[in-house]
Amino acid sequence: MGANQSVEQAASSGSTKAFASKDEKNKLTGFALVEHKCRKKKKSYETCYAQWYGSSFAVGKLQSDERGECDDLFDDYRECVLKGMQRDRDRRGLPAPGPESMLSELDDENE
């Protein structure tokens, strides 16, 4: 399988974006840019969760505090996404989010 094939397959799968060049990465906007910037935090959380799920939850060996590290990683990922979405909204000049929006929770946490 050539390098171009793997890039095309990754791009068409919609899961993880692979870029053939820096120019393609620099063209990202909106949520695609947020996803790209938060990808390492997402990967860390997904790795932790998969390990916890396979080694504890699925086999019935639950410990009450065992997911604590995964919860912290999820909070980091969530904060990255929400901050990225807020920056995008600000950049585009959109009005403040309504009270039902997850972005309003970010504002509440920062107060």
Summary of the structure (lengths in Angstrom):
residues: 111
radius of gyration: 17.6
end to end distance: 51.4
largest distance: 51.4
contacts: 241
relative contact order: 0.10
helix: 69%
strand: 0%
